[in-house]
Amino acid sequence: MIPQTFEYTAPATLDAALEALGSGERKLLAGGQSLIPLMKLRLAAPDELIDLGRIPGLDAITESSGRLHVGAMATHHAIETSPVIRGFCPLLAETAGRIGDVQVRNMGTIGGSVVHADPASDYPAALLALEARVHLISKRGERAVDYADFLLDAFTTALEPDEMVHEIEVPAEGSHEGYRYEKAPHPASGFAVVGVAVRIEARAGRITLARVAVTGMGPHAFRDRAVEKLLEDGTPIPQAVAPLGDGQDANSDAYASGDYRRHLARVYAARALTTALSRAV
C-alpha cells in the first residue's frame, strides 16, 4: 500500500529537530521499522516526517559511574555488538540480538522501539528488569522518567507530543549478578509470543535480589513482584515461577491463547532464572 502524502525534512541538529517537532501533526523517523509499515497501512498519517538520521551523536553508547547511556538512534545491531554494552550490561546486548532478523536489527533503533511500545517487542522486558530510565528532551527542557512509569499501555507511553527520546540509561552489571532473556518467537514476525528477562544477584547459590519481567503476554510488559519476592525469600525456582502472571490480563489470538501464553511465561522464566543463576559468580 501507499502512504498518504507527507512532507519530509532531515535536520542537521537536535535543536532544529525539536523546533520542527513543536507544532502540527509531525512524526520523528528513526529506523522506520514500525512507523513506515503503519504509514503504508494508513494507520499513521503524519503531515511531515522529521528524519533524525543526520543528527550527530544520537547513537552514542557510553558508560559513566556505573551507568550506561544508550543514544536513542543506536541500532539493535550496534547494541548487540557494542563492547561497552557487552562488558557492562550484557542483558541488553543479549536482548537486542534476539530482535527480528538481520535487516531489522541493522535499521531499527532502541529509541524507536521504546516510543512505539509494541506489546510483543523485546526491549520492554529487559528495560523493566534493568530498572532503566528514559531521558526525554524538548524545547522546554529535559526530564528523566523511570521506564516503568514511561510505559503506560499497548502502544502508549508518557511521551509528550513535543518530546523525543534522547537516550536510555541502564545500570552496569554488578558483581554476583546474572542475567538472561528467553523468548518464544513468532515464526513469521520474530516478535515475542512471550519473552522473559531476568536479572538477579546471588551469593553462595542463593538469590538475594530478583527482577523478573515479561513481554508479549499482556497489553504491555510487566514485572512480577510476587515472583521476585518468592525468589528473594529462598523459594526454589520451579515453585517461585508457578504463580507468574496470576491476575494479569493475557492476550489471546489465532496463534496462542491467554492460558498458553501464561504457561509459556512460566516455562521461560524458569529457564531464564536457571541460566542467570549459573552466571551469577
C-alpha positions as CSV (number, residue, x, y, z in Angstrom):
1,M,0.0,0.0,0.0
2,I,1.0,3.6,-0.4
3,P,1.2,6.1,2.4
4,Q,-0.7,9.4,2.5
5,T,1.2,12.3,1.1
6,F,3.6,13.9,3.5
7,E,6.5,16.4,3.8
8,Y,10.0,15.3,4.6
9,T,12.8,17.1,6.4
10,A,16.2,16.0,7.6
11,P,17.5,18.5,10.2
12,A,21.2,18.5,10.9
13,T,21.0,19.5,14.5
14,L,19.0,18.4,17.5
15,D,17.7,22.0,18.1
16,A,16.4,22.1,14.6
17,A,14.6,18.8,15.0
18,L,13.0,19.9,18.2
19,E,11.9,23.2,16.6
20,A,10.3,21.3,13.7
21,L,8.6,18.9,16.1
22,G,7.0,21.6,18.2
23,S,3.8,22.1,16.1
24,G,1.5,20.3,13.7
25,E,1.0,16.6,13.0
26,R,4.6,15.5,12.8
27,K,6.4,12.3,13.4
28,L,10.1,11.6,14.1
29,L,11.7,9.0,11.8
30,A,14.4,6.8,13.3
31,G,14.9,3.4,11.8
32,G,11.4,3.3,10.3
33,Q,10.8,-0.3,11.1
34,S,7.5,0.4,12.9
35,L,6.4,3.8,11.6
36,I,6.8,3.1,7.8
37,P,4.6,0.0,7.9
38,L,1.9,1.9,9.8
39,M,2.0,4.7,7.3
40,K,1.7,2.2,4.4
41,L,-1.4,0.8,6.1
42,R,-2.6,4.4,6.7
43,L,-2.8,3.7,10.4
44,A,-0.5,6.6,10.8
45,A,-0.8,9.7,8.6
46,P,1.6,12.4,9.7
47,D,1.8,15.7,7.7
48,E,5.6,15.7,8.0
49,L,8.4,13.2,8.8
50,I,11.4,14.5,10.6
51,D,14.4,12.2,9.8
52,L,16.8,12.1,12.8
53,G,19.5,10.2,10.8
54,R,21.7,13.2,10.0
55,I,22.0,14.5,13.6
56,P,25.4,13.5,15.1
57,G,25.7,11.9,18.5
58,L,22.2,10.5,18.9
59,D,23.6,6.9,18.5
60,A,26.4,7.3,21.1
61,I,26.9,4.5,23.7
62,T,28.9,5.5,26.8
63,E,29.5,4.4,30.4
64,S,29.9,6.7,33.3
65,S,30.0,6.0,37.1
66,G,28.4,2.6,36.7
67,R,25.6,3.7,34.4
68,L,25.3,3.1,30.6
69,H,23.8,5.8,28.4
70,V,22.5,4.5,25.1
71,G,21.6,7.1,22.5
72,A,18.1,6.8,21.0
73,M,19.4,6.3,17.5
74,A,21.6,3.3,18.4
75,T,20.6,0.4,16.3
76,H,19.8,-3.0,17.6
77,H,22.9,-4.3,15.9
78,A,25.0,-1.7,17.5
79,I,23.7,-2.6,20.9
80,E,24.1,-6.3,20.3
81,T,27.8,-5.9,19.3
82,S,28.9,-2.9,21.4
83,P,31.9,-3.8,23.5
84,V,30.7,-1.3,26.1
85,I,27.3,-2.9,26.4
86,R,28.6,-6.4,26.2
87,G,31.0,-5.6,29.0
88,F,28.8,-3.6,31.3
89,C,25.2,-4.7,30.6
90,P,25.1,-8.0,28.7
91,L,21.4,-8.5,29.2
92,L,20.7,-5.5,26.9
93,A,23.1,-6.9,24.3
94,E,21.5,-10.4,24.5
95,T,18.0,-8.9,24.1
96,A,19.0,-6.8,21.1
97,G,20.4,-9.9,19.4
98,R,17.0,-11.7,19.6
99,I,15.1,-8.9,17.8
100,G,13.6,-9.6,14.4
101,D,16.1,-10.5,11.7
102,V,19.4,-9.1,10.4
103,Q,17.7,-6.4,8.3
104,V,15.5,-5.2,11.2
105,R,18.5,-5.2,13.6
106,N,20.6,-3.1,11.2
107,M,17.9,-0.5,10.7
108,G,15.8,-0.5,13.9
109,T,16.7,1.7,16.9
110,I,16.2,1.4,20.6
111,G,14.5,4.9,20.7
112,G,12.0,4.0,18.0
113,S,11.2,0.7,19.7
114,V,10.8,2.4,23.1
115,V,8.4,5.0,21.7
116,H,6.4,2.5,19.7
117,A,5.8,0.4,22.8
118,D,4.6,-2.7,20.9
119,P,3.2,-5.2,23.4
120,A,5.2,-8.0,21.8
121,S,8.6,-6.2,21.5
122,D,11.7,-7.5,23.2
123,Y,13.2,-4.4,24.9
124,P,10.4,-3.8,27.4
125,A,11.1,-6.9,29.4
126,A,14.9,-6.2,29.6
127,L,14.4,-2.5,30.4
128,L,12.0,-3.3,33.2
129,A,14.4,-5.9,34.6
130,L,17.2,-3.4,34.4
131,E,15.1,-0.6,36.0
132,A,16.0,1.7,33.2
133,R,15.4,5.4,32.9
134,V,14.3,7.2,29.7
135,H,15.7,10.6,29.1
136,L,13.4,12.9,27.1
137,I,14.1,16.2,25.5
138,S,12.0,19.1,24.1
139,K,12.3,22.8,23.6
140,R,11.0,23.1,27.1
141,G,14.0,21.3,28.6
142,E,14.9,17.7,29.6
143,R,13.4,15.2,32.0
144,A,14.2,11.6,33.0
145,V,11.4,9.1,33.6
146,D,11.6,5.6,35.1
147,Y,10.8,3.2,32.3
148,A,8.2,1.5,34.5
149,D,6.4,4.9,34.6
150,F,7.1,5.7,30.9
151,L,5.4,2.5,29.6
152,L,1.6,3.1,30.1
153,D,-0.3,0.6,27.9
154,A,-0.2,-1.0,24.5
155,F,1.4,1.5,22.0
156,T,1.1,4.1,24.7
157,T,3.8,5.9,26.6
158,A,4.3,9.1,28.7
159,L,6.0,10.9,25.8
160,E,4.5,14.3,25.2
161,P,3.8,15.4,21.6
162,D,6.7,17.9,21.5
163,E,9.2,15.5,23.1
164,M,11.6,12.9,21.8
165,V,13.6,10.2,23.5
166,H,17.2,11.3,23.8
167,E,18.8,8.3,25.5
168,I,18.2,5.2,27.6
169,E,20.0,4.9,30.9
170,V,20.6,1.4,32.4
171,P,22.9,0.2,35.2
172,A,26.1,-1.7,34.6
173,E,26.0,-5.2,35.8
174,G,27.4,-5.6,39.3
175,S,29.4,-8.4,40.9
176,H,27.5,-11.6,41.7
177,E,24.8,-10.6,39.1
178,G,23.4,-12.9,36.5
179,Y,21.0,-12.2,33.6
180,R,19.1,-13.9,30.8
181,Y,16.5,-13.1,28.1
182,E,14.4,-16.0,26.9
183,K,11.6,-15.9,24.4
184,A,9.2,-17.9,22.3
185,P,9.4,-16.0,18.9
186,H,6.5,-15.8,16.5
187,P,7.8,-17.8,13.5
188,A,6.7,-15.2,10.9
189,S,7.5,-11.8,12.6
190,G,10.1,-12.8,15.2
191,F,8.1,-10.8,17.8
192,A,7.8,-12.3,21.3
193,V,4.8,-14.6,21.8
194,V,6.2,-14.4,25.3
195,G,9.6,-13.1,26.4
196,V,11.1,-13.1,29.9
197,A,14.0,-11.1,31.1
198,V,15.6,-11.7,34.5
199,R,18.3,-10.0,36.4
200,I,19.4,-11.5,39.7
201,E,22.1,-11.1,42.4
202,A,23.1,-14.4,44.1
203,R,25.6,-15.4,46.7
204,A,26.5,-19.0,47.6
205,G,23.8,-20.2,45.1
206,R,21.0,-18.2,46.9
207,I,19.2,-15.4,45.1
208,T,19.3,-12.2,47.1
209,L,17.8,-9.9,44.5
210,A,15.5,-10.7,41.7
211,R,13.9,-8.8,38.8
212,V,11.6,-10.8,36.6
213,A,9.9,-9.0,33.6
214,V,7.6,-10.4,31.0
215,T,6.7,-9.1,27.5
216,G,4.2,-10.4,24.9
217,M,1.8,-11.8,27.4
218,G,-0.5,-8.8,28.1
219,P,-1.2,-5.3,26.8
220,H,2.2,-4.2,28.0
221,A,5.3,-5.6,29.7
222,F,5.2,-6.0,33.4
223,R,7.4,-7.0,36.4
224,D,6.0,-9.8,38.6
225,R,6.9,-8.6,42.0
226,A,5.3,-11.6,43.7
227,V,7.6,-14.0,42.0
228,E,10.6,-11.7,42.7
229,K,9.7,-11.8,46.4
230,L,9.4,-15.6,46.4
231,L,12.8,-15.9,44.9
232,E,14.4,-13.5,47.3
233,D,12.8,-15.4,50.2
234,G,14.6,-18.6,49.1
235,T,11.7,-20.4,47.3
236,P,13.2,-22.8,44.7
237,I,12.8,-21.6,41.1
238,P,10.1,-24.1,39.9
239,Q,7.8,-23.2,42.8
240,A,8.6,-19.5,42.6
241,V,7.6,-19.1,39.0
242,A,4.4,-21.2,39.4
243,P,2.2,-18.1,40.1
244,L,3.8,-15.9,37.4
245,G,1.2,-13.9,35.6
246,D,-1.6,-14.6,38.1
247,G,-4.0,-11.7,37.9
248,Q,-2.6,-10.3,34.7
249,D,-4.7,-10.0,31.5
250,A,-3.2,-12.3,28.9
251,N,-3.6,-11.8,25.2
252,S,-5.4,-14.4,23.1
253,D,-5.2,-14.6,19.3
254,A,-5.1,-17.1,16.5
255,Y,-1.6,-18.1,17.4
256,A,-1.8,-18.6,21.2
257,S,-4.4,-18.4,23.9
258,G,-4.0,-16.4,27.0
259,D,-3.6,-19.6,29.1
260,Y,-0.9,-20.9,26.8
261,R,1.0,-17.5,27.0
262,R,0.8,-17.7,30.8
263,H,2.2,-21.3,30.6
264,L,5.0,-20.2,28.3
265,A,5.9,-17.3,30.6
266,R,6.4,-19.7,33.5
267,V,8.4,-22.1,31.4
268,Y,10.7,-19.4,30.0
269,A,11.0,-17.7,33.4
270,A,12.3,-21.0,34.9
271,R,14.8,-21.4,32.1
272,A,16.0,-17.8,32.3
273,L,16.4,-17.9,36.1
274,T,18.3,-21.1,35.9
275,T,20.8,-19.7,33.4
276,A,21.0,-16.4,35.3
277,L,21.9,-18.2,38.5
278,S,24.6,-20.1,36.7
279,R,26.1,-16.8,35.5
280,A,26.0,-15.1,38.9
281,V,29.6,-15.5,40.0
